Amino acid sequence: MDITKLFPELNEINDKELREKVTKSLKKAIKLGGWADEDFKFIPATLLIPDLILEDQVAKISLVDHIRAVTQMCIATYETYSNLGLGDKLNRDELIAGALLHDVGKFTEYERDSSGKIFQTLEGNRIRHPAMGLELVSEFNLPIIVRQAIVFHSKEGDKINRLPEVDIIHRVDFLCFSPIKKIFEEN
């Protein structure tokens, strides 16, 4: 599996060691989830929008599409902040790494049954992807921004003080969810 082909935004991480850790994290999660190259089109960005899954079980917006969209929007946000003179206040590489890994736990939170339907595993229901993702990457000694992005990008982080990069990832993640959910509910 060519992980850089799946997630070309990896090339935006300038720190080679960090890029390698993110690559290994994604590969590990995909392998543990039992996913093959031909499966990625079936993994939806979320199970909370049932209409994302078409009749042939293909996801209209896949998990890979979602992760890439969040990452691309985080890069654009960083560029905007840089234009405002605030780029030096953010860690661009760790922002990108956190965006790429924010939903890494979904590769093990979701499973596909024999009929092709994607569902949330029992463990996924009880632990959820933020905690599962943090467990997955624990061996890679990722920076605090990246680890916080994984575990606190979602509702689990609503009561903590998110780091600025994580706050961007959190807001972009919901920007890539909430309006989409409304669009599908209205149609």
Sequence and secondary structure as in RCSB ss.txt:
>XXXX:A:sequence
MDITKLFPELNEINDKELREKVTKSLKKAIKLGGWADEDFKFIPATLLIPDLILEDQVAKISLVDHIRAVTQMCI
ATYETYSNLGLGDKLNRDELIAGALLHDVGKFTEYERDSSGKIFQTLEGNRIRHPAMGLELVSEFNLPIIVRQAI
VFHSKEGDKINRLPEVDIIHRVDFLCFSPIKKIFEEN
>XXXX:A:secstr
  HHHH GGGGG   HHHHHHHHHHHHHHHHHHT  GGGGGGSBS SS GGGB TTS BSSBHHHHHHHHHHHHH
HHHHHHHHTT GGGS HHHHHHHHHHTTTTHHHHEEE TTS EEE HHHHHHHHHHHHHHHHGGG   HHHHHHH
HHSSGGGTTS   HHHHHHHHHHHHTTHHHHHHHHH 
